[in-house]
Amino acid sequence: MLRALENFASRLGLTAARCPICSAITDRNNGGLCPTCAVELRPHLGGHCPQCGTMFGDENTPPTLCSECHLTPLPWDRLYFHGRYSGPLRDLILSYKFNGGVGRTRLLSDFALTAFGNNTERIPDAIIPVPLHTRRLLWRGFNQSTELALALGKALDRPVLKSGLIRTRHTIPQTQLGMKDRQTNIKDAFAADEKGVRGKTILVVDDVYTTGATLTECTRTLNRAGASGVDVLVVARAQQEPA
């Protein structure tokens, strides 16, 4: 009955809807989020390192390179992310990937676009999603990174190279491994389309940055293939808890 009433309201041009996070009745502003979830899912704009995404200090302070990235720079030039991988954003991404939540592609794509912002001076030549191995792609039915990349490509008017990177072997899911094992697990697991990426600036897109092992290997593979520069964009950045 409630669903029928919502559909009837929609046909009349009314804006009532359900929040995709908590199911509260709301309007269609803020991507359909209710006011509470809109606040919890607001973008993280400052108080973090622009290369590794480590968050520190006041969110109102400008992004500042952390000491670790000063000493040991990561292989990409810049990282973009929407928010911390926790709370409703974490729940949203997990539901999207593992519980048939493809209908939430638009909301997460909006977050990806917000993360990139108005960086007109850094618009890439091409966008490449982090690939899934064929076996995992068949099991899941879609690659969440490809869906996000396609939305970015449309918004930025840039080509999406779906085969710019390919998985050359099946690996254990990174979520099942510690940091050291993740680096070993993913090493040499990708190959790049050298003709497609040589001399181009590339934006690599994924859903979550945890330890950075996968994104590091993707970037190094692209750099070896002759990319002139690589930036990385994720929806969420996980933070390591202090010891």
C-alpha positions as CSV (number, residue, x, y, z in Angstrom):
1,M,0.0,0.0,0.0
2,L,2.8,2.4,0.9
3,R,4.6,1.7,-2.3
4,A,1.4,2.3,-4.3
5,L,0.9,5.7,-2.5
6,E,4.5,6.7,-3.3
7,N,4.0,5.8,-7.0
8,F,0.7,7.7,-7.1
9,A,2.4,10.8,-5.5
10,S,5.1,10.5,-8.1
11,R,2.6,10.5,-11.0
12,L,1.0,13.7,-9.5
13,G,4.4,15.4,-9.5
14,L,4.9,15.2,-5.8
15,T,8.5,14.8,-4.5
16,A,8.0,12.3,-1.6
17,A,10.5,9.5,-1.7
18,R,12.3,7.1,0.5
19,C,15.9,7.7,1.6
20,P,18.1,4.9,0.0
21,I,20.0,4.6,3.3
22,C,17.5,4.5,6.1
23,S,14.2,4.4,4.2
24,A,12.9,7.5,5.9
25,I,10.3,9.5,3.9
26,T,12.0,12.5,2.3
27,D,12.0,14.6,-0.8
28,R,14.2,14.1,-3.9
29,N,16.8,16.7,-3.0
30,N,20.4,15.7,-1.9
31,G,20.1,12.6,-4.2
32,G,17.0,11.5,-2.3
33,L,18.8,11.3,1.0
34,C,17.0,12.4,4.2
35,P,18.5,15.3,6.0
36,T,20.2,13.1,8.6
37,C,21.9,10.8,6.0
38,A,22.8,13.8,3.9
39,V,24.8,15.2,6.8
40,E,26.4,11.8,7.5
41,L,27.3,11.4,3.9
42,R,28.6,14.9,3.2
43,P,31.9,15.1,1.3
44,H,35.2,15.3,3.2
45,L,36.7,18.5,1.8
46,G,39.8,19.2,4.0
47,G,42.0,18.0,6.8
48,H,43.6,15.2,4.8
49,C,46.6,14.4,2.7
50,P,45.8,14.9,-1.0
51,Q,48.0,12.0,-2.1
52,C,47.2,9.2,0.3
53,G,44.0,10.5,1.8
54,T,45.0,10.1,5.5
55,M,42.7,12.2,7.5
56,F,43.9,14.4,10.3
57,G,43.0,17.7,12.1
58,D,40.1,19.9,11.2
59,E,38.1,19.3,8.1
60,N,38.1,23.0,7.5
61,T,41.8,23.1,6.9
62,P,43.1,22.8,3.3
63,P,44.5,19.4,2.2
64,T,48.1,19.1,3.2
65,L,50.7,16.5,2.2
66,C,51.5,14.2,5.1
67,S,55.0,13.5,6.3
68,E,55.0,9.9,5.0
69,C,54.1,11.1,1.5
70,H,56.8,13.8,1.7
71,L,59.3,11.0,2.4
72,T,57.9,8.2,0.3
73,P,55.6,9.5,-2.5
74,L,53.0,7.2,-3.8
75,P,53.1,6.4,-7.6
76,W,50.1,8.5,-8.5
77,D,49.9,12.3,-8.5
78,R,46.7,12.9,-6.6
79,L,43.9,11.1,-4.8
80,Y,40.3,12.1,-4.9
81,F,37.7,10.6,-2.5
82,H,34.3,11.5,-1.2
83,G,34.4,10.4,2.4
84,R,35.5,8.0,5.1
85,Y,34.8,4.3,4.6
86,S,32.6,3.9,7.7
87,G,29.0,4.2,8.8
88,P,26.4,4.7,6.2
89,L,28.9,5.1,3.3
90,R,30.5,1.7,4.1
91,D,27.0,0.1,4.4
92,L,26.0,1.7,1.0
93,I,29.1,0.4,-0.8
94,L,28.8,-3.1,0.6
95,S,25.1,-3.3,-0.3
96,Y,26.0,-2.0,-3.7
97,K,28.6,-4.7,-4.4
98,F,27.2,-7.7,-2.6
99,N,23.5,-7.4,-2.1
100,G,22.3,-6.5,-5.6
101,G,22.3,-2.8,-5.0
102,V,23.0,-1.8,-8.7
103,G,20.1,0.7,-8.3
104,R,22.4,2.8,-6.1
105,T,24.9,3.4,-8.9
106,R,23.6,7.0,-9.5
107,L,24.0,8.0,-5.8
108,L,27.6,6.6,-5.7
109,S,28.4,8.2,-9.0
110,D,27.2,11.5,-7.7
111,F,29.7,11.0,-4.8
112,A,32.4,10.2,-7.2
113,L,31.7,13.4,-9.2
114,T,31.7,15.4,-5.9
115,A,35.0,13.9,-5.1
116,F,36.5,15.1,-8.4
117,G,35.0,18.5,-7.9
118,N,35.8,21.4,-10.3
119,N,39.3,20.4,-11.2
120,T,39.2,21.7,-14.7
121,E,43.0,21.9,-14.8
122,R,43.4,18.2,-14.1
123,I,40.8,16.6,-16.4
124,P,42.4,13.4,-17.6
125,D,42.8,12.2,-21.2
126,A,41.1,8.9,-20.3
127,I,39.4,7.1,-17.4
128,I,40.2,3.5,-16.5
129,P,38.3,1.4,-13.9
130,V,40.1,-1.1,-11.7
131,P,39.2,-4.4,-13.4
132,L,37.7,-7.5,-11.9
133,H,38.9,-10.9,-12.9
134,T,36.5,-12.6,-15.3
135,R,35.6,-15.2,-12.7
136,R,34.6,-12.6,-10.1
137,L,32.8,-10.5,-12.7
138,L,30.6,-13.4,-13.6
139,W,29.9,-14.1,-10.0
140,R,29.0,-10.5,-9.1
141,G,27.4,-9.6,-12.5
142,F,28.9,-6.2,-12.8
143,N,32.1,-4.2,-12.0
144,Q,31.2,-1.4,-9.6
145,S,34.4,0.5,-10.7
146,T,33.3,0.4,-14.3
147,E,29.9,1.8,-13.5
148,L,31.5,4.7,-11.6
149,A,34.0,5.3,-14.4
150,L,31.2,5.4,-17.0
151,A,29.4,8.1,-15.0
152,L,32.6,10.1,-14.7
153,G,33.4,9.7,-18.3
154,K,30.0,11.1,-19.3
155,A,30.2,14.0,-16.9
156,L,33.8,14.9,-17.9
157,D,33.3,14.1,-21.6
158,R,36.3,11.7,-21.5
159,P,36.7,8.2,-22.9
160,V,36.5,5.2,-20.5
161,L,39.0,2.6,-21.4
162,K,37.3,-0.5,-20.0
163,S,40.2,-2.7,-21.2
164,G,42.9,-0.1,-20.3
165,L,43.8,-2.5,-17.5
166,I,43.0,-6.2,-17.3
167,R,43.5,-8.8,-14.6
168,T,46.0,-11.3,-15.7
169,R,45.3,-13.8,-12.9
170,H,42.6,-14.5,-10.3
171,T,43.6,-13.4,-6.8
172,I,42.4,-13.9,-3.3
173,P,40.0,-11.1,-2.3
174,Q,42.1,-8.3,-0.7
175,T,39.6,-8.0,2.2
176,Q,40.7,-11.4,3.4
177,L,44.4,-10.5,3.7
178,G,46.6,-8.3,5.8
179,M,48.6,-5.4,4.4
180,K,51.8,-7.3,3.6
181,D,49.9,-10.2,2.1
182,R,47.8,-7.8,0.0
183,Q,50.9,-6.4,-1.6
184,T,52.2,-9.9,-2.5
185,N,48.8,-11.1,-3.6
186,I,48.2,-8.3,-6.1
187,K,51.8,-8.0,-7.5
188,D,51.9,-8.4,-11.3
189,A,48.2,-9.1,-11.4
190,F,47.5,-6.5,-14.1
191,A,48.4,-5.7,-17.7
192,A,47.9,-2.4,-19.5
193,D,46.9,-1.5,-23.0
194,E,50.1,0.2,-23.9
195,K,48.7,1.6,-27.2
196,G,45.7,3.0,-25.4
197,V,47.5,4.6,-22.4
198,R,51.0,5.7,-23.7
199,G,51.5,9.5,-23.4
200,K,48.1,10.0,-21.8
201,T,47.0,11.3,-18.4
202,I,44.8,8.7,-16.7
203,L,42.2,8.8,-13.9
204,V,42.0,5.3,-12.2
205,V,38.6,4.7,-10.6
206,D,37.7,2.3,-7.8
207,D,35.1,2.2,-5.0
208,V,37.3,1.9,-1.9
209,Y,40.9,2.7,-1.0
210,T,41.9,0.5,2.0
211,T,45.7,-0.2,2.1
212,G,46.3,1.1,-1.4
213,A,47.9,-2.1,-2.6
214,T,45.6,-2.6,-5.6
215,L,45.7,1.1,-6.7
216,T,49.5,1.1,-6.3
217,E,49.9,-1.9,-8.6
218,C,47.4,-0.5,-11.1
219,T,49.3,2.8,-11.2
220,R,52.7,1.2,-11.5
221,T,51.4,-0.9,-14.4
222,L,50.1,2.2,-16.2
223,N,53.3,4.1,-15.6
224,R,55.4,1.2,-17.0
225,A,53.1,1.2,-20.1
226,G,54.0,4.9,-20.7
227,A,51.1,6.9,-19.1
228,S,52.3,10.5,-18.7
229,G,50.5,10.8,-15.4
230,V,48.0,9.0,-13.1
231,D,45.4,10.3,-10.7
232,V,43.2,8.0,-8.5
233,L,39.6,8.5,-7.5
234,V,37.6,6.4,-5.0
235,V,34.3,6.9,-3.3
236,A,35.6,6.0,0.1
237,R,38.9,6.1,1.9
238,A,39.4,3.6,4.8
239,Q,41.4,4.8,7.8
240,Q,43.8,2.6,9.8
241,E,43.0,2.6,13.5
242,P,45.8,3.9,15.7
243,A,47.8,1.1,17.5
